Amino acid sequence: MTERSDAVEAAVRALRLRDRSAAEIDERLQARGVEPDERREVLGTLERVGYLDDVRYAEMRAATLAARGAGDALILDDLERRGLAAETIAAAIELLEPERERAELIVLARGATATTARYLASRGFDEDVVAAAVARGGEGPVD
């Protein structure tokens, strides 16, 4: 087996566990001592065959985090840590239900309390969004 096929196998093995960004796969390959030219070649191959797609990954990860009650700041931080490009992150967040509506649904479920406000703030919701959602008092999202 060649070094390149070993590198491809290592990358595919990592992707079997869960989706990852190209930057995460690149880091793994670098840690295994794979040379930069070979890493670029492996990443290109994985992208061409559809195993690696940062746009798809960003959209799926952002949707998962939003469904778990994360605000835009937490989602942004998570995707940045995974090495995704700023424009990819912005596009993924743009596809989500607006942060204000997500916050209002959480307030509706948990109540318009200071505890809920702290919870939302800790989950990366903008402070103005939190204040507005709590002020509405759990009336539900505005149409």
N, CA, C and O atoms as CSV, one atom per row, in Angstrom:
chain,resi,resn,atom,element,x,y,z
A,1,MET,N,N,0.847,-1.183,0.000
A,1,MET,CA,C,0.000,0.000,0.000
A,1,MET,C,C,0.890,1.243,0.000
A,1,MET,O,O,1.895,1.283,0.709
A,2,THR,N,N,0.531,2.247,-0.782
A,2,THR,CA,C,1.335,3.464,-0.882
A,2,THR,C,C,0.985,4.431,0.239
A,2,THR,O,O,-0.020,4.285,0.934
A,3,GLU,N,N,1.860,5.431,0.388
A,3,GLU,CA,C,1.597,6.456,1.397
A,3,GLU,C,C,0.297,7.189,1.096
A,3,GLU,O,O,-0.471,7.505,2.005
A,4,ARG,N,N,0.052,7.461,-0.195
A,4,ARG,CA,C,-1.173,8.171,-0.577
A,4,ARG,C,C,-2.401,7.348,-0.221
A,4,ARG,O,O,-3.363,7.885,0.328
A,5,SER,N,N,-2.386,6.073,-0.520
A,5,SER,CA,C,-3.558,5.256,-0.195
A,5,SER,C,C,-3.722,5.122,1.313
A,5,SER,O,O,-4.846,5.018,1.804
A,6,ASP,N,N,-2.616,5.122,2.055
A,6,ASP,CA,C,-2.712,5.127,3.518
A,6,ASP,C,C,-3.377,6.418,3.998
A,6,ASP,O,O,-4.212,6.401,4.902
A,7,ALA,N,N,-2.992,7.537,3.378
A,7,ALA,CA,C,-3.568,8.830,3.758
A,7,ALA,C,C,-5.054,8.884,3.421
A,7,ALA,O,O,-5.858,9.369,4.217
A,8,VAL,N,N,-5.415,8.389,2.251
A,8,VAL,CA,C,-6.832,8.354,1.862
A,8,VAL,C,C,-7.607,7.476,2.834
A,8,VAL,O,O,-8.690,7.853,3.283
A,9,GLU,N,N,-7.067,6.319,3.160
A,9,GLU,CA,C,-7.740,5.399,4.091
A,9,GLU,C,C,-7.924,6.047,5.461
A,9,GLU,O,O,-8.982,5.902,6.074
A,10,ALA,N,N,-6.909,6.759,5.949
A,10,ALA,CA,C,-7.015,7.436,7.245
A,10,ALA,C,C,-8.112,8.499,7.209
A,10,ALA,O,O,-8.881,8.639,8.159
A,11,ALA,N,N,-8.177,9.239,6.115
A,11,ALA,CA,C,-9.200,10.280,5.984
A,11,ALA,C,C,-10.595,9.670,5.907
A,11,ALA,O,O,-11.521,10.151,6.561
A,12,VAL,N,N,-10.746,8.629,5.123
A,12,VAL,CA,C,-12.054,7.974,4.980
A,12,VAL,C,C,-12.484,7.365,6.312
A,12,VAL,O,O,-13.660,7.421,6.670
A,13,ARG,N,N,-11.544,6.791,7.038
A,13,ARG,CA,C,-11.850,6.209,8.347
A,13,ARG,C,C,-12.390,7.294,9.291
A,13,ARG,O,O,-13.352,7.063,10.023
A,14,ALA,N,N,-11.765,8.470,9.268
A,14,ALA,CA,C,-12.226,9.578,10.108
A,14,ALA,C,C,-13.620,10.036,9.689
A,14,ALA,O,O,-14.443,10.390,10.534
A,15,LEU,N,N,-13.880,10.027,8.384
A,15,LEU,CA,C,-15.188,10.460,7.883
A,15,LEU,C,C,-16.278,9.426,8.129
A,15,LEU,O,O,-17.461,9.764,8.127
A,16,ARG,N,N,-15.900,8.190,8.339
A,16,ARG,CA,C,-16.903,7.160,8.661
A,16,ARG,C,C,-17.524,7.411,10.024
A,16,ARG,O,O,-18.696,7.109,10.247
A,17,LEU,N,N,-16.737,7.960,10.929
A,17,LEU,CA,C,-17.225,8.214,12.283
A,17,LEU,C,C,-18.242,9.351,12.312
A,17,LEU,O,O,-19.269,9.263,12.984
A,18,ARG,N,N,-17.939,10.421,11.572
A,18,ARG,CA,C,-18.841,11.572,11.465
A,18,ARG,C,C,-18.322,12.470,10.362
A,18,ARG,O,O,-17.161,12.374,9.964
A,19,ASP,N,N,-19.191,13.350,9.867
A,19,ASP,CA,C,-18.742,14.343,8.895
A,19,ASP,C,C,-17.701,15.237,9.550
A,19,ASP,O,O,-17.736,15.476,10.757
A,20,ARG,N,N,-16.788,15.720,8.744
A,20,ARG,CA,C,-15.758,16.631,9.219
A,20,ARG,C,C,-15.494,17.661,8.137
A,20,ARG,O,O,-15.822,17.456,6.969
A,21,SER,N,N,-14.900,18.765,8.544
A,21,SER,CA,C,-14.514,19.787,7.569
A,21,SER,C,C,-13.195,19.391,6.922
A,21,SER,O,O,-12.466,18.539,7.431
A,22,ALA,N,N,-12.905,20.020,5.802
A,22,ALA,CA,C,-11.631,19.767,5.124
A,22,ALA,C,C,-10.466,20.128,6.042
A,22,ALA,O,O,-9.445,19.440,6.047
A,23,ALA,N,N,-10.611,21.203,6.817
A,23,ALA,CA,C,-9.545,21.612,7.736
A,23,ALA,C,C,-9.306,20.548,8.807
A,23,ALA,O,O,-8.160,20.295,9.178
A,24,GLU,N,N,-10.363,19.930,9.302
A,24,GLU,CA,C,-10.203,18.878,10.310
A,24,GLU,C,C,-9.484,17.665,9.729
A,24,GLU,O,O,-8.618,17.084,10.382
A,25,ILE,N,N,-9.838,17.287,8.516
A,25,ILE,CA,C,-9.170,16.154,7.865
A,25,ILE,C,C,-7.714,16.510,7.591
A,25,ILE,O,O,-6.825,15.682,7.788
A,26,ASP,N,N,-7.469,17.731,7.140
A,26,ASP,CA,C,-6.099,18.171,6.891
A,26,ASP,C,C,-5.263,18.088,8.169
A,26,ASP,O,O,-4.121,17.632,8.132
A,27,GLU,N,N,-5.825,18.525,9.297
A,27,GLU,CA,C,-5.118,18.440,10.584
A,27,GLU,C,C,-4.782,17.000,10.937
A,27,GLU,O,O,-3.673,16.710,11.388
A,28,ARG,N,N,-5.731,16.100,10.735
A,28,ARG,CA,C,-5.493,14.682,11.034
A,28,ARG,C,C,-4.377,14.114,10.168
A,28,ARG,O,O,-3.516,13.377,10.647
A,29,LEU,N,N,-4.404,14.466,8.893
A,29,LEU,CA,C,-3.367,13.969,7.985
A,29,LEU,C,C,-2.005,14.561,8.342
A,29,LEU,O,O,-0.989,13.869,8.290
A,30,GLN,N,N,-1.990,15.831,8.703
A,30,GLN,CA,C,-0.742,16.467,9.113
A,30,GLN,C,C,-0.183,15.780,10.360
A,30,GLN,O,O,1.022,15.546,10.453
A,31,ALA,N,N,-1.053,15.458,11.313
A,31,ALA,CA,C,-0.621,14.768,12.529
A,31,ALA,C,C,-0.035,13.393,12.222
A,31,ALA,O,O,0.799,12.889,12.974
A,32,ARG,N,N,-0.466,12.790,11.128
A,32,ARG,CA,C,0.065,11.483,10.711
A,32,ARG,C,C,1.351,11.618,9.900
A,32,ARG,O,O,1.932,10.624,9.464
A,33,GLY,N,N,1.790,12.873,9.703
A,33,GLY,CA,C,3.036,13.099,8.988
A,33,GLY,C,C,2.914,13.134,7.476
A,33,GLY,O,O,3.916,13.008,6.772
A,34,VAL,N,N,1.706,13.303,6.969
A,34,VAL,CA,C,1.494,13.364,5.522
A,34,VAL,C,C,1.966,14.734,5.023
A,34,VAL,O,O,1.638,15.765,5.609
A,35,GLU,N,N,2.730,14.727,3.947
A,35,GLU,CA,C,3.287,15.959,3.370
A,35,GLU,C,C,2.175,16.864,2.820
A,35,GLU,O,O,1.121,16.376,2.413
A,36,PRO,N,N,2.419,18.197,2.810
A,36,PRO,CA,C,1.394,19.148,2.352
A,36,PRO,C,C,0.851,18.869,0.948
A,36,PRO,O,O,-0.362,18.918,0.740
A,37,ASP,N,N,1.725,18.577,-0.015
A,37,ASP,CA,C,1.253,18.299,-1.382
A,37,ASP,C,C,0.340,17.084,-1.409
A,37,ASP,O,O,-0.684,17.077,-2.092
A,38,GLU,N,N,0.719,16.070,-0.667
A,38,GLU,CA,C,-0.085,14.849,-0.624
A,38,GLU,C,C,-1.417,15.102,0.083
A,38,GLU,O,O,-2.447,14.558,-0.315
A,39,ARG,N,N,-1.395,15.929,1.134
A,39,ARG,CA,C,-2.638,16.261,1.838
A,39,ARG,C,C,-3.601,16.978,0.900
A,39,ARG,O,O,-4.790,16.664,0.864
A,40,ARG,N,N,-3.081,17.950,0.133
A,40,ARG,CA,C,-3.936,18.679,-0.816
A,40,ARG,C,C,-4.542,17.722,-1.839
A,40,ARG,O,O,-5.715,17.836,-2.194
A,41,GLU,N,N,-3.733,16.785,-2.305
A,41,GLU,CA,C,-4.208,15.815,-3.291
A,41,GLU,C,C,-5.310,14.927,-2.702
A,41,GLU,O,O,-6.323,14.669,-3.352
A,42,VAL,N,N,-5.102,14.470,-1.481
A,42,VAL,CA,C,-6.098,13.617,-0.817
A,42,VAL,C,C,-7.391,14.397,-0.598
A,42,VAL,O,O,-8.479,13.885,-0.861
A,43,LEU,N,N,-7.275,15.635,-0.117
A,43,LEU,CA,C,-8.469,16.458,0.113
A,43,LEU,C,C,-9.217,16.702,-1.192
A,43,LEU,O,O,-10.447,16.650,-1.223
A,44,GLY,N,N,-8.487,16.966,-2.259
A,44,GLY,CA,C,-9.113,17.162,-3.567
A,44,GLY,C,C,-9.857,15.926,-4.031
A,44,GLY,O,O,-10.964,16.019,-4.561
A,45,THR,N,N,-9.246,14.767,-3.832
A,45,THR,CA,C,-9.890,13.501,-4.210
A,45,THR,C,C,-11.177,13.301,-3.415
A,45,THR,O,O,-12.212,12.949,-3.979
A,46,LEU,N,N,-11.110,13.525,-2.114
A,46,LEU,CA,C,-12.288,13.336,-1.263
A,46,LEU,C,C,-13.405,14.316,-1.629
A,46,LEU,O,O,-14.583,13.965,-1.569
A,47,GLU,N,N,-13.040,15.528,-2.004
A,47,GLU,CA,C,-14.050,16.507,-2.424
A,47,GLU,C,C,-14.678,16.096,-3.754
A,47,GLU,O,O,-15.893,16.195,-3.925
A,48,ARG,N,N,-13.854,15.637,-4.693
A,48,ARG,CA,C,-14.372,15.236,-6.012
A,48,ARG,C,C,-15.357,14.073,-5.912
A,48,ARG,O,O,-16.350,14.040,-6.639
A,49,VAL,N,N,-15.092,13.120,-5.020
A,49,VAL,CA,C,-15.988,11.962,-4.912
A,49,VAL,C,C,-17.154,12.216,-3.955
A,49,VAL,O,O,-18.005,11.346,-3.768
A,50,GLY,N,N,-17.195,13.417,-3.345
A,50,GLY,CA,C,-18.332,13.784,-2.509
A,50,GLY,C,C,-18.234,13.376,-1.051
A,50,GLY,O,O,-19.203,13.526,-0.307
A,51,TYR,N,N,-17.090,12.865,-0.626
A,51,TYR,CA,C,-16.927,12.494,0.782
A,51,TYR,C,C,-16.707,13.713,1.669
A,51,TYR,O,O,-16.978,13.677,2.869
A,52,LEU,N,N,-16.220,14.775,1.075
A,52,LEU,CA,C,-15.865,15.973,1.818
A,52,LEU,C,C,-16.528,17.165,1.136
A,52,LEU,O,O,-16.275,17.438,-0.037
A,53,ASP,N,N,-17.381,17.872,1.879
A,53,ASP,CA,C,-18.089,19.028,1.328
A,53,ASP,C,C,-18.318,20.013,2.474
A,53,ASP,O,O,-19.226,19.832,3.285
A,54,ASP,N,N,-17.493,21.048,2.535
A,54,ASP,CA,C,-17.577,21.999,3.640
A,54,ASP,C,C,-18.913,22.731,3.695
A,54,ASP,O,O,-19.408,23.022,4.784
A,55,VAL,N,N,-19.501,23.031,2.547
A,55,VAL,CA,C,-20.792,23.730,2.536
A,55,VAL,C,C,-21.863,22.833,3.155
A,55,VAL,O,O,-22.611,23.269,4.031
A,56,ARG,N,N,-21.936,21.598,2.705
A,56,ARG,CA,C,-22.912,20.646,3.251
A,56,ARG,C,C,-22.677,20.446,4.749
A,56,ARG,O,O,-23.621,20.437,5.538
A,57,TYR,N,N,-21.423,20.288,5.125
A,57,TYR,CA,C,-21.086,20.067,6.524
A,57,TYR,C,C,-21.508,21.262,7.381
A,57,TYR,O,O,-22.104,21.083,8.444
A,58,ALA,N,N,-21.201,22.484,6.923
A,58,ALA,CA,C,-21.559,23.682,7.681
A,58,ALA,C,C,-23.071,23.790,7.850
A,58,ALA,O,O,-23.556,24.116,8.933
A,59,GLU,N,N,-23.810,23.519,6.787
A,59,GLU,CA,C,-25.272,23.597,6.862
A,59,GLU,C,C,-25.829,22.570,7.838
A,59,GLU,O,O,-26.705,22.885,8.644
A,60,MET,N,N,-25.328,21.351,7.768
A,60,MET,CA,C,-25.818,20.293,8.661
A,60,MET,C,C,-25.448,20.576,10.113
A,60,MET,O,O,-26.277,20.409,11.008
A,61,ARG,N,N,-24.217,21.000,10.351
A,61,ARG,CA,C,-23.762,21.271,11.712
A,61,ARG,C,C,-24.530,22.456,12.302
A,61,ARG,O,O,-24.947,22.408,13.459
A,62,ALA,N,N,-24.719,23.513,11.518
A,62,ALA,CA,C,-25.463,24.679,11.996
A,62,ALA,C,C,-26.901,24.300,12.338
A,62,ALA,O,O,-27.422,24.722,13.370
A,63,ALA,N,N,-27.540,23.514,11.489
A,63,ALA,CA,C,-28.923,23.087,11.744
A,63,ALA,C,C,-29.007,22.225,12.999
A,63,ALA,O,O,-29.946,22.360,13.784
A,64,THR,N,N,-28.041,21.349,13.188
A,64,THR,CA,C,-28.020,20.493,14.379
A,64,THR,C,C,-27.876,21.334,15.641
A,64,THR,O,O,-28.610,21.138,16.610
A,65,LEU,N,N,-26.937,22.265,15.628
A,65,LEU,CA,C,-26.734,23.117,16.804
A,65,LEU,C,C,-27.956,23.987,17.078
A,65,LEU,O,O,-28.350,24.150,18.232
A,66,ALA,N,N,-28.557,24.545,16.031
A,66,ALA,CA,C,-29.757,25.368,16.209
A,66,ALA,C,C,-30.893,24.539,16.803
A,66,ALA,O,O,-31.620,25.015,17.674
A,67,ALA,N,N,-31.046,23.312,16.340
A,67,ALA,CA,C,-32.095,22.430,16.862
A,67,ALA,C,C,-31.853,22.084,18.329
A,67,ALA,O,O,-32.792,21.774,19.062
A,68,ARG,N,N,-30.606,22.137,18.749
A,68,ARG,CA,C,-30.256,21.864,20.151
A,68,ARG,C,C,-30.307,23.118,21.010
A,68,ARG,O,O,-29.914,23.087,22.176
A,69,GLY,N,N,-30.789,24.226,20.442
A,69,GLY,CA,C,-30.966,25.445,21.223
A,69,GLY,C,C,-29.796,26.401,21.209
A,69,GLY,O,O,-29.671,27.220,22.119
A,70,ALA,N,N,-28.939,26.329,20.216
A,70,ALA,CA,C,-27.792,27.232,20.137
A,70,ALA,C,C,-28.160,28.514,19.411
A,70,ALA,O,O,-28.937,28.507,18.456
A,71,GLY,N,N,-27.590,29.609,19.878
A,71,GLY,CA,C,-27.734,30.887,19.201
A,71,GLY,C,C,-26.671,31.038,18.123
A,71,GLY,O,O,-25.775,30.205,17.989
A,72,ASP,N,N,-26.789,32.109,17.365
A,72,ASP,CA,C,-25.881,32.320,16.238
A,72,ASP,C,C,-24.417,32.426,16.661
A,72,ASP,O,O,-23.541,31.916,15.962
A,73,ALA,N,N,-24.134,33.077,17.789
A,73,ALA,CA,C,-22.739,33.242,18.222
A,73,ALA,C,C,-22.103,31.896,18.550
A,73,ALA,O,O,-20.947,31.656,18.200
A,74,LEU,N,N,-22.841,31.023,19.214
A,74,LEU,CA,C,-22.312,29.694,19.535
A,74,LEU,C,C,-22.094,28.884,18.257
A,74,LEU,O,O,-21.093,28.178,18.131
A,75,ILE,N,N,-23.016,28.983,17.322
A,75,ILE,CA,C,-22.893,28.272,16.045
A,75,ILE,C,C,-21.682,28.796,15.279
A,75,ILE,O,O,-20.892,28.014,14.751
A,76,LEU,N,N,-21.539,30.100,15.220
A,76,LEU,CA,C,-20.400,30.721,14.551
A,76,LEU,C,C,-19.085,30.237,15.162
A,76,LEU,O,O,-18.166,29.852,14.438
A,77,ASP,N,N,-18.997,30.257,16.478
A,77,ASP,CA,C,-17.781,29.821,17.168
A,77,ASP,C,C,-17.468,28.357,16.864
A,77,ASP,O,O,-16.319,28.011,16.591
A,78,ASP,N,N,-18.473,27.511,16.912
A,78,ASP,CA,C,-18.278,26.085,16.649
A,78,ASP,C,C,-17.752,25.860,15.230
A,78,ASP,O,O,-16.797,25.109,15.029
A,79,LEU,N,N,-18.368,26.503,14.262
A,79,LEU,CA,C,-17.962,26.306,12.869
A,79,LEU,C,C,-16.583,26.902,12.593
A,79,LEU,O,O,-15.818,26.349,11.803
A,80,GLU,N,N,-16.261,28.019,13.233
A,80,GLU,CA,C,-14.914,28.590,13.085
A,80,GLU,C,C,-13.860,27.641,13.639
A,80,GLU,O,O,-12.808,27.454,13.027
A,81,ARG,N,N,-14.138,27.039,14.798
A,81,ARG,CA,C,-13.187,26.090,15.395
A,81,ARG,C,C,-12.957,24.884,14.501
A,81,ARG,O,O,-11.914,24.237,14.585
A,82,ARG,N,N,-13.914,24.581,13.655
A,82,ARG,CA,C,-13.783,23.448,12.740
A,82,ARG,C,C,-13.102,23.836,11.428
A,82,ARG,O,O,-13.000,23.026,10.507
A,83,GLY,N,N,-12.641,25.082,11.356
A,83,GLY,CA,C,-11.838,25.521,10.225
A,83,GLY,C,C,-12.604,25.883,8.968
A,83,GLY,O,O,-12.040,25.877,7.875
A,84,LEU,N,N,-13.872,26.195,9.109
A,84,LEU,CA,C,-14.678,26.545,7.936
A,84,LEU,C,C,-14.495,28.017,7.575
A,84,LEU,O,O,-14.249,28.852,8.445
A,85,ALA,N,N,-14.617,28.324,6.305
A,85,ALA,CA,C,-14.457,29.690,5.807
A,85,ALA,C,C,-15.604,30.574,6.291
A,85,ALA,O,O,-16.733,30.115,6.459
A,86,ALA,N,N,-15.294,31.844,6.509
A,86,ALA,CA,C,-16.286,32.797,7.022
A,86,ALA,C,C,-17.521,32.875,6.133
A,86,ALA,O,O,-18.642,32.936,6.638
A,87,GLU,N,N,-17.330,32.873,4.812
A,87,GLU,CA,C,-18.492,32.973,3.917
A,87,GLU,C,C,-19.339,31.697,3.955
A,87,GLU,O,O,-20.557,31.759,3.787
A,88,THR,N,N,-18.714,30.560,4.170
A,88,THR,CA,C,-19.448,29.296,4.294
A,88,THR,C,C,-20.283,29.307,5.567
A,88,THR,O,O,-21.433,28.869,5.576
A,89,ILE,N,N,-19.687,29.811,6.638
A,89,ILE,CA,C,-20.387,29.898,7.922
A,89,ILE,C,C,-21.572,30.855,7.812
A,89,ILE,O,O,-22.680,30.531,8.238
A,90,ALA,N,N,-21.333,32.028,7.242
A,90,ALA,CA,C,-22.403,33.027,7.101
A,90,ALA,C,C,-23.567,32.471,6.291
A,90,ALA,O,O,-24.728,32.685,6.639
A,91,ALA,N,N,-23.261,31.760,5.217
A,91,ALA,CA,C,-24.321,31.181,4.379
A,91,ALA,C,C,-25.102,30.119,5.144
A,91,ALA,O,O,-26.321,30.026,5.000
A,92,ALA,N,N,-24.420,29.324,5.949
A,92,ALA,CA,C,-25.091,28.276,6.726
A,92,ALA,C,C,-26.014,28.889,7.776
A,92,ALA,O,O,-27.132,28.413,7.973
A,93,ILE,N,N,-25.559,29.932,8.446
A,93,ILE,CA,C,-26.379,30.592,9.467
A,93,ILE,C,C,-27.575,31.283,8.817
A,93,ILE,O,O,-28.666,31.311,9.385
A,94,GLU,N,N,-27.369,31.832,7.641
A,94,GLU,CA,C,-28.454,32.509,6.909
A,94,GLU,C,C,-29.611,31.554,6.598
A,94,GLU,O,O,-30.763,31.980,6.525
A,95,LEU,N,N,-29.309,30.280,6.416
A,95,LEU,CA,C,-30.344,29.290,6.089
A,95,LEU,C,C,-31.204,28.894,7.290
A,95,LEU,O,O,-32.278,28.315,7.129
A,96,LEU,N,N,-30.726,29.210,8.489
A,96,LEU,CA,C,-31.452,28.819,9.701
A,96,LEU,C,C,-32.679,29.696,9.921
A,96,LEU,O,O,-32.794,30.793,9.375
A,97,GLU,N,N,-33.588,29.176,10.738
A,97,GLU,CA,C,-34.684,30.000,11.230
A,97,GLU,C,C,-34.040,31.188,11.951
A,97,GLU,O,O,-33.020,31.006,12.614
A,98,PRO,N,N,-34.597,32.387,11.844
A,98,PRO,CA,C,-33.974,33.544,12.492
A,98,PRO,C,C,-33.752,33.313,13.988
A,98,PRO,O,O,-34.565,32.683,14.664
A,99,GLU,N,N,-32.642,33.835,14.482
A,99,GLU,CA,C,-32.269,33.660,15.887
A,99,GLU,C,C,-33.377,34.149,16.821
A,99,GLU,O,O,-33.646,33.526,17.848
A,100,ARG,N,N,-34.011,35.254,16.468
A,100,ARG,CA,C,-35.087,35.810,17.294
A,100,ARG,C,C,-36.214,34.791,17.477
A,100,ARG,O,O,-36.729,34.614,18.581
A,101,GLU,N,N,-36.589,34.128,16.387
A,101,GLU,CA,C,-37.671,33.139,16.467
A,101,GLU,C,C,-37.251,31.925,17.292
A,101,GLU,O,O,-38.055,31.384,18.051
A,102,ARG,N,N,-36.012,31.501,17.149
A,102,ARG,CA,C,-35.532,30.366,17.949
A,102,ARG,C,C,-35.544,30.720,19.430
A,102,ARG,O,O,-35.916,29.896,20.265
A,103,ALA,N,N,-35.135,31.946,19.759
A,103,ALA,CA,C,-35.134,32.388,21.156
A,103,ALA,C,C,-36.556,32.455,21.703
A,103,ALA,O,O,-36.807,32.042,22.835
A,104,GLU,N,N,-37.480,32.971,20.910
A,104,GLU,CA,C,-38.868,33.077,21.365
A,104,GLU,C,C,-39.482,31.705,21.622
A,104,GLU,O,O,-40.269,31.546,22.556
A,105,LEU,N,N,-39.138,30.733,20.821
A,105,LEU,CA,C,-39.651,29.373,21.050
A,105,LEU,C,C,-39.103,28.785,22.346
A,105,LEU,O,O,-39.813,28.075,23.058
A,106,ILE,N,N,-37.849,29.079,22.649
A,106,ILE,CA,C,-37.263,28.595,23.904
A,106,ILE,C,C,-37.933,29.280,25.088
A,106,ILE,O,O,-38.227,28.630,26.092
A,107,VAL,N,N,-38.180,30.591,24.982
A,107,VAL,CA,C,-38.873,31.313,26.056
A,107,VAL,C,C,-40.284,30.766,26.228
A,107,VAL,O,O,-40.762,30.629,27.355
A,108,LEU,N,N,-40.945,30.456,25.141
A,108,LEU,CA,C,-42.291,29.886,25.204
A,108,LEU,C,C,-42.272,28.561,25.974
A,108,LEU,O,O,-43.174,28.291,26.768
A,109,ALA,N,N,-41.265,27.751,25.744
A,109,ALA,CA,C,-41.174,26.443,26.396
A,109,ALA,C,C,-40.714,26.542,27.850
A,109,ALA,O,O,-41.171,25.778,28.700
A,110,ARG,N,N,-39.816,27.475,28.135
A,110,ARG,CA,C,-39.197,27.533,29.461
A,110,ARG,C,C,-39.770,28.618,30.368
A,110,ARG,O,O,-39.592,28.569,31.585
A,111,GLY,N,N,-40.450,29.588,29.784
A,111,GLY,CA,C,-40.974,30.697,30.569
A,111,GLY,C,C,-40.090,31.927,30.447
A,111,GLY,O,O,-38.887,31.829,30.204
A,112,ALA,N,N,-40.707,33.078,30.620
A,112,ALA,CA,C,-40.001,34.357,30.493
A,112,ALA,C,C,-39.399,34.746,31.834
A,112,ALA,O,O,-39.893,35.648,32.510
A,113,THR,N,N,-38.341,34.067,32.207
A,113,THR,CA,C,-37.701,34.299,33.500
A,113,THR,C,C,-36.250,34.729,33.309
A,113,THR,O,O,-35.686,34.613,32.221
A,114,ALA,N,N,-35.668,35.222,34.384
A,114,ALA,CA,C,-34.250,35.582,34.352
A,114,ALA,C,C,-33.392,34.345,34.092
A,114,ALA,O,O,-32.355,34.428,33.434
A,115,THR,N,N,-33.828,33.209,34.608
A,115,THR,CA,C,-33.093,31.958,34.375
A,115,THR,C,C,-33.070,31.617,32.889
A,115,THR,O,O,-32.041,31.199,32.359
A,116,THR,N,N,-34.197,31.794,32.227
A,116,THR,CA,C,-34.259,31.536,30.786
A,116,THR,C,C,-33.374,32.525,30.035
A,116,THR,O,O,-32.695,32.150,29.079
A,117,ALA,N,N,-33.377,33.778,30.460
A,117,ALA,CA,C,-32.522,34.784,29.819
A,117,ALA,C,C,-31.054,34.399,29.954
A,117,ALA,O,O,-30.296,34.498,28.989
A,118,ARG,N,N,-30.650,33.963,31.136
A,118,ARG,CA,C,-29.256,33.527,31.332
A,118,ARG,C,C,-28.954,32.299,30.488
A,118,ARG,O,O,-27.866,32.178,29.924
A,119,TYR,N,N,-29.913,31.392,30.401
A,119,TYR,CA,C,-29.737,30.191,29.574
A,119,TYR,C,C,-29.496,30.585,28.117
A,119,TYR,O,O,-28.562,30.096,27.480
A,120,LEU,N,N,-30.342,31.468,27.597
A,120,LEU,CA,C,-30.196,31.897,26.206
A,120,LEU,C,C,-28.845,32.579,25.979
A,120,LEU,O,O,-28.176,32.330,24.976
A,121,ALA,N,N,-28.455,33.434,26.912
A,121,ALA,CA,C,-27.164,34.114,26.781
A,121,ALA,C,C,-26.020,33.104,26.777
A,121,ALA,O,O,-25.061,33.248,26.018
A,122,SER,N,N,-26.123,32.093,27.618
A,122,SER,CA,C,-25.062,31.075,27.681
A,122,SER,C,C,-25.028,30.206,26.434
A,122,SER,O,O,-24.015,29.566,26.152
A,123,ARG,N,N,-26.117,30.177,25.692
A,123,ARG,CA,C,-26.205,29.371,24.467
A,123,ARG,C,C,-25.877,30.195,23.220
A,123,ARG,O,O,-26.104,29.741,22.099
A,124,GLY,N,N,-25.345,31.403,23.413
A,124,GLY,CA,C,-24.867,32.184,22.280
A,124,GLY,C,C,-25.888,33.067,21.597
A,124,GLY,O,O,-25.678,33.485,20.459
A,125,PHE,N,N,-26.992,33.361,22.268
A,125,PHE,CA,C,-27.979,34.264,21.682
A,125,PHE,C,C,-27.562,35.707,21.956
A,125,PHE,O,O,-27.032,36.011,23.024
A,126,ASP,N,N,-27.799,36.577,21.007
A,126,ASP,CA,C,-27.499,37.999,21.121
A,126,ASP,C,C,-28.307,38.580,22.282
A,126,ASP,O,O,-29.464,38.213,22.486
A,127,GLU,N,N,-27.688,39.491,23.040
A,127,GLU,CA,C,-28.370,40.030,24.226
A,127,GLU,C,C,-29.643,40.791,23.872
A,127,GLU,O,O,-30.606,40.752,24.638
A,128,ASP,N,N,-29.675,41.478,22.738
A,128,ASP,CA,C,-30.896,42.180,22.320
A,128,ASP,C,C,-32.001,41.183,21.966
A,128,ASP,O,O,-33.174,41.421,22.252
A,129,VAL,N,N,-31.623,40.082,21.351
A,129,VAL,CA,C,-32.583,39.024,21.010
A,129,VAL,C,C,-33.150,38.420,22.291
A,129,VAL,O,O,-34.353,38.180,22.394
A,130,VAL,N,N,-32.277,38.176,23.265
A,130,VAL,CA,C,-32.712,37.606,24.549
A,130,VAL,C,C,-33.682,38.564,25.232
A,130,VAL,O,O,-34.753,38.152,25.678
A,131,ALA,N,N,-33.312,39.834,25.315
A,131,ALA,CA,C,-34.169,40.824,25.982
A,131,ALA,C,C,-35.533,40.914,25.310
A,131,ALA,O,O,-36.559,40.964,25.989
A,132,ALA,N,N,-35.550,40.934,23.989
A,132,ALA,CA,C,-36.823,41.029,23.263
A,132,ALA,C,C,-37.671,39.779,23.464
A,132,ALA,O,O,-38.885,39.879,23.645
A,133,ALA,N,N,-37.056,38.620,23.436
A,133,ALA,CA,C,-37.804,37.365,23.593
A,133,ALA,C,C,-38.406,37.264,24.990
A,133,ALA,O,O,-39.560,36.863,25.146
A,134,VAL,N,N,-37.630,37.626,25.995
A,134,VAL,CA,C,-38.133,37.562,27.373
A,134,VAL,C,C,-39.203,38.634,27.585
A,134,VAL,O,O,-40.192,38.388,28.276
A,135,ALA,N,N,-39.018,39.812,27.004
A,135,ALA,CA,C,-40.011,40.890,27.143
A,135,ALA,C,C,-41.350,40.495,26.533
A,135,ALA,O,O,-42.404,40.870,27.046
A,136,ARG,N,N,-41.312,39.746,25.450
A,136,ARG,CA,C,-42.559,39.274,24.829
A,136,ARG,C,C,-43.257,38.272,25.740
A,136,ARG,O,O,-44.443,37.995,25.564
A,137,GLY,N,N,-42.542,37.737,26.694
A,137,GLY,CA,C,-43.151,36.898,27.716
A,137,GLY,C,C,-43.664,35.559,27.257
A,137,GLY,O,O,-44.643,35.050,27.802
A,138,GLY,N,N,-43.032,34.986,26.283
A,138,GLY,CA,C,-43.449,33.654,25.857
A,138,GLY,C,C,-44.718,33.654,25.033
A,138,GLY,O,O,-45.436,32.655,25.005
A,139,GLU,N,N,-45.008,34.761,24.359
A,139,GLU,CA,C,-46.203,34.833,23.512
A,139,GLU,C,C,-46.048,34.024,22.235
A,139,GLU,O,O,-47.022,33.809,21.513
A,140,GLY,N,N,-44.845,33.578,21.954
A,140,GLY,CA,C,-44.593,32.834,20.723
A,140,GLY,C,C,-44.017,33.740,19.661
A,140,GLY,O,O,-44.029,34.962,19.806
A,141,PRO,N,N,-43.515,33.151,18.599
A,141,PRO,CA,C,-42.888,33.934,17.534
A,141,PRO,C,C,-43.872,34.871,16.852
A,141,PRO,O,O,-45.054,34.565,16.699
A,142,VAL,N,N,-43.349,36.017,16.448
A,142,VAL,CA,C,-44.131,36.987,15.682
A,142,VAL,C,C,-44.174,36.516,14.242
A,142,VAL,O,O,-43.155,36.099,13.692
A,143,ASP,N,N,-45.354,36.581,13.624
A,143,ASP,CA,C,-45.472,36.150,12.216
A,143,ASP,C,C,-44.826,37.117,11.284
A,143,ASP,O,O,-44.835,36.906,10.072
